[in-house]
Each structure stands twice: as structure tokens, then as C-alpha cells.
Amino acid sequence: MTGKPPIPRYWWPLWLLALAAGLFVFYVLFTPVWIGIRLVSWLAERRNHAAAIAAAASEAPASGRAQRPG
């Protein structure tokens, strides 16, 4: 069994260009999209949490003290 021949040098610039393009797409284009999705998710969660707190506050007695059954 013989070993693989060395890779010709003329392929290296093409591969490095493809690597650079891939890094650009994932780190420059996709990162802001990912941050935007996370921001929208965080805002929705925060809004839902605030609505839950407001609903719980409207159900609580106004005096802040528990009422006796009766």
C-alpha cells in the first residue's frame, strides 16, 4: 500500500479562500442574526414575566394582609 500523494500547492489558495468565506458568513453575518433572535426572546420572556407579576398583584388583597375566611 502506498501513501497519498502531496496536495498540489495551487489548491491551497482556493481552500483558504473558502475557509475565509465560511468564517465571514458564520461570524459576521450569522452572529448579528443570532443576537437579534436572543434579544427578541429575552424581551418576550421579560414581557411575559412582567404580565405574570401584574396579574398576581391584581389578585392579591389591596391591604397586603391576608383576609380571614368568613
ABEGO torsion letter per residue (X at the ends): XBBBBBBBAAAAAAAAAAAAAAAAAAAAAAAAAAAAAAAAAAAAAAAAAAAAAAAAAAABBAAGBBBBBX
